[in-house]
Amino acid sequence: MEQIDIKDISGAILLTTLINEGCKRKFTLMKEDYIMLKFSLENPIYFKLGSYVECNFGLFEVCDLQKPAFNTNTAGYDYELRLDAYYWKWKNKIFKYTPETTGQEASWNLTAPLDVQAGIVLRNLKALGYTYKGQDFVFSIDSTVENKSQLMSYDNINILDACFEMAKKWDCECWVTENIIHFGRCESGDAVDFEIGKNVQEMSQSESRSTYATRIYAFGSTKNIPSDYRPVDETVVVNDVVQRRLMLPEGTPYIDAYPDMTTEEAVEQVVIFDEVYPRRTGIMSDVTTIEVTDKVENEDGTTTEEKWNAYRFRDTGVNFSEKYILPGQELRIRFASGLLNGLEFAVKFNPEGKPEILEDGGWNPEAQLWEIVRNEDYGRPLPGDLLFPQDGPEYVLSGWD
């Protein structure tokens, strides 16, 4: 009976096992591509990420950590070891626009033809040192695929899923043979329509991405992040849009679960902490109201005047200027205490348009005034008669540098 060797990342044989009953090979286009080996051992063996098998079907690697099942009858360990096709490990690596640099993009957009988008995949693989038996990866776009420019939005996506998303966008399929990433039609013979209830009983979905991670790329919020924060290398970036978020300290691009981790052991995930951003906690004082009159048009064509109070406040702990507002962003405050604790509102700075600077060069205290923009985001017009700002509550301002 045929035997198969399972080797570690260095090529040393970890186990030689028979191809037992229940072993299988499964390939579903853009869904799964793996072999499963069934065997039992008296003493367990730990198959690390990167452990691999080379057989008649090709090269397969351990891409997810797995554990055997303890057999109470034999006091041994039963394995159903899944080894995915070598390219499936790309699911453990984040797809980056500038993989050659230390800048780690959480989200980015790119309008470009398929060959340009696929070229970024090759750059990612090269930066990781990934090859197929020493050969660099290349891509092939079939003549049936129109290589036109399209907008792709990548949001914390892994390399493998990025390839599949490209295929969907260009209305084609993606598969890998040896060192070639194909975009085209993986087909032969006549087309067959599969319909649930007719010739298909059910269709299941297999996700390529796992929640398990050993390497975390941590990002904070996009709030209060200026355009010159950690600038991306313009010699590399041409026509992309990178979403700027608060990053880990310079020189710490990621956090590993343990030291001296190999490339294969690094299962990458992006974690977003939207409530972590540069902030200052202010304290409201001198809360006042002004009466606002809205004209409401009725169904019969008449108008009715609606009067309500807009709330204004000051903060003696800061001198603010219009030039501090980030381009294209709205100033907003989130209450950290008081009757409106946890609620968020847009605010207007210096609503009366007073000069910010006095003739003597000092700050004009009359300009240091804020007006809260009423909204109905919380089911009723707020601030209102029952829930309103007072002197003393803390708040956090966003939308400024």
N, C-alpha and C positions, 0 to 999 in steps of 0.2 A: 504494500500500500504506500502511496506517495506521502512523503514527509515535507514539512515546511519549517524554515528557520525564522524565528523572531529575533531580531537584532536590536541592540541599543544604538544610540546616536553615533557612537564611535565605530560601529560595525561589529562589535563583539556579540557572539550568539548568547542570547538570554535563555532561549528554550527551543528545542526541536520537537515538534509535535506532528502526529498523524493528521491528515485531513479527515476528521471524523464525521459521522453522520450528524446532520444538522448544520454543518458549515455552509455558508452561502456567499454568493456574489450578487450584489444588487446595484443597478445603475438606473436612475431616473433623471432625465435631462433637466439640469438646473435645479435639482432637488436633493439628490443624494448619489453618492458614488463610493461604495465601500465593499469590503469583505468582512465576514464574521467567522471567527474561529472558535469552535467549541472543544473544550478539553477540561480535564480535571487534574489537580495536583494535590499531593499530600501536604506540601508546604507552599504558601502563597509566594508569588513573585510580583514585584511592583513594576509595572510597565509604564515608564515615564513618557511624557509627551516627546515625540520624535522617534520613539521605538518604531521599527519598520519591518515590513515583509516585502520581498521581491519574488513574484511568482509569475505564472503564465498570463495572469490578467494584468500585470503591471506592478507599479510601485505603490505601496499603501503604508500609511503612517498612523500612529496613535495621535489623535488630535484632541481628544477629551479624556480627562482622568476617569478611570473605571475601577470598580472593585469587584472581586469575585463573590459568589454566594457560598456561604458555609453549608456544607452538606451534613446534616445530622446523622444520616445513615452510615456514611463512610468516614466521617470526621475529616473529610478533605475539603477542597475548594473547587467549585465548579465555575468555569469561565465561559463567557460569551463575549470574547474580545473583539471589539469593532475597530477595524483599521480603515480609515478613509483614504481615498486617492490622495496622492502627495500634494496636489494643489488645494485640497480642502482645508489645509492648515492656514490658508490665507484668511479664513474666517476669524482667526484669532488676532489679526493685525488691523489696526485702524487705517483707513484710506486717507492719506494726507496729500495736500497740494504741494507742499515743499518738504518731502521726506529727507532731503539732503541736509536740511538745516535743523536747528534746535527749536524753531518755531512750531508749535503744535496747534493746528487749526481745529477748532471744535466743529464748525460748520462753514461751508463755503459753496459758492455757486460758480459755474463756468459755462459760458456760451461758446461752443467750439464744435468742429466736426468730430465724428467718432474716432478718427485716427489720432487726434490730439488728446481726447479723453483717455483712449486706451494707452497712449504713450505715457500718461501719468501713472497708470497701473504698472508699466514696466519700470518706471523710476522708483516706485515704491518697492517692487520686488528686488531691484538692484541694491537699493539702500539697505534692505534686510539681508542681503547676501544670498538670496534664494536663486538657485539654478536647478536645471534638470540634468543630473549626471554631468555637471560641469558646464553645460550649455546655458547661456543667458536666454531668458524667455523673450519671445517675439509675438507679434499678433498678426492675424490674417483676416482681412475683411472681404467677404465674398462679393462678387460682382452684382449680386441681387440686392445688396444693401446700399441704399443711397447715402453716401458719406456727406451729409449736409450738416450745417451748424444747428445745434439745438441747445436749449438751456437745461443743464443738469444741476440739481440741488442736492448736495451731499451733507447729511446731518448725522454726524457720529456713526458713519457707516463703515463696515469692514471691507477689505479689499475684494473678497469673493462676492459679496452682495453688490458691491459697486459694479462689478463686471456684469452681473445679472440685470441690474437696473439699467445699464447702458443698452443691453440687448433688448429689454422691453421698450425703451425709449425709441430705438431705431427699428422696432418691429422685426426683430430677428431672434436668433437663439445664440447662446454662448456655450462652448464646451472646450475642453483642453485635451490635447494629445501630445505627449512628450513635452517639448518646450514651446509649443504653439498654442496661443489662445485664439480660438476661432470665433468669428462673428459671422453668422450666415444662417443656412438652413441645414440642420442635422437630420437629413431624411434620405430615404431610398424607397423605391416602389411607388405605389399609389397612395394618395392621401385618404385617411379614414377619419370620419367624424365619431368622436366618443360622446355619448349622451347618457347621463344618469337615468336609470330606469329602463334603458334599452340594452346597450351592450356594456354598460359600466354599472356596477352595484353601488360603489361609493368612491369618492375622491378625497384623499387625506392630504394635509399639508405638512411638510417637514421643514422646520426652521433650521437654517444653517448656523445661527448664532446662539451661543449659550450664555447664560448669566454668570457662569463661573469666570473668574478673572484672577490673574496673578500680577498683572501690571495695570495700574490705574492712572489715567490721564485726568486729573481733577481740574475743573474749571468753575469759576464763580459766575456771577451774573454779568449781563451786558450793561447794567446800570452804572452811570458815572464813570464810564471808560472813555477817555479822550481818543481822538483819532491817531495821535502820535504814541499811544501806549504800545510798547513792544512792536515797533514797526516791522512789517514783513519785508524781506529783501526784494526790492523792486527789480533787481536783475533776474530774479527767478519768476516773480509774479508778473503776468502780462495782462490778462483780462478777467481775472477772477474777483469775486467779492468775498472777503473773509469776514465772518462774524467775530467781532472782537469781544472777548470775555476776560475776566480777571483770571490770571494764570498763577501757577505755583511760582515760587521765587526763582529768579534768574539762576541758571545752572542746575535746576532740579526739574527736568521736563516731565518726570513721572515718578510714581511711588511703586516700588516692587514689594511683593509679599515676603521675599527673603533675599539675602545678598547673593552675588555671584550667579545670577540666573542666566541660563543660556537662552539663545534666540528662540529655540523651540519651546522652552518652558514658559516663555512670556506670552500669556493669553491676555490680549489687550482689551480694555473697556474704557469708555469715556463716562465719567460721572459729573453731572452738572449740579452745582449748588446755587440755585437761583437767589437764595436769600443772603449770599455772601458777596459783598461788593464794598468798595470804598464809601464810607459814610460818616456823616457827622450827626449826632443826636442834638437837636435844638429844643429849646423850651419856649412855648408861646407866652406872650405877655401883651398887655394893652389890647385885648380883644374888643373890637367894636363892630357895629353893624351899620350898613347903609341900606336904605329902602330902594328896591328895584321894582320897576313896573313893566310887566310884559303885556303885550296886546295879543289876545287869543281870538282867532277867527272862529266863529260859530258856524254850524251847518246852514243856518238860514242867511248867512252873509253878513251878519252883524259881528261886532267885535266887543270883547269883554276885557276889561283891565284886571290883571292879576298882580297883586302886590305881595312881595316877599322880601326877606332880609338876607343880604349877602354879608358874609362874615370876613372881617379883616383882622390881621394880627401883626405884631412886631416880634423881633427876636434880637435882644440887645447883645447877644453873644457873638454875632457875626455881622460883618459888613459885606453885602452882596452887590454884584454888578451884573448888568444885562450881558456883558461879554463873557461871563462864566457859563452861560447856557450852552450846552453842546449843540452843534448844528443839527437841525432836523429833529430835535427831541423836545418833548414837552416837560415842563417842570411839574413834578408830582410830589405830594407828601403822603406818608403813611403814618397814622397816629400810633404811638407806642404806649399811650396811657390815656386816661380820661374817658368821657362818654363815647367817643368815636374810636376807641382803641381797636386797632387792626384794620380799620377802613382806610381807603386810599382815595385821594382827590387830586385833580389838577389844580394848580395855583398860578396866579398872575403876580409877577413881581412889579412893584412900582406902578400900580394900575392908573395913577393920576399923571404919570409921565414927568415927575419932578426931576430936576437936574441931580445926578448922582454925586457930583463933586461941587463943593462950594468954591467961591472965588479965592479963598485962602488955601485951596488945595486939599482941604479936609473932606471927609465924608459928610454928605447931607443927610441928617437923620430923618428928614421928611420923606426921602425917597426909599428908606428902608421899611417898606410897607408891603404886606402880602394879602392877596384876596383869594379866598377859597372858591373854586368853581363848583357850583351846585350840580349834582348829577342824580340820576335815578337808578344807578347800578345795583342798589341794595333794596329795590322794591318800592321805594318811596323817595320823594325829593329830600336830599340831605346835603348839607346840614339843614336842620329844621327846628321846629319849636321844642321838640323833646330831646333830640340828639344834636348837640351843637358844641363848638369849641369853647373852652374857658381858659382863663389865665392859669398857667402851670403845667398843662399836659406836654409830654415829650412827643417829638415827631422826627421823622427821617426824610430828608429831601433827596430826590433823585432827578437826573436829567441835567446835571451840571458837572463841570470839571473842577 
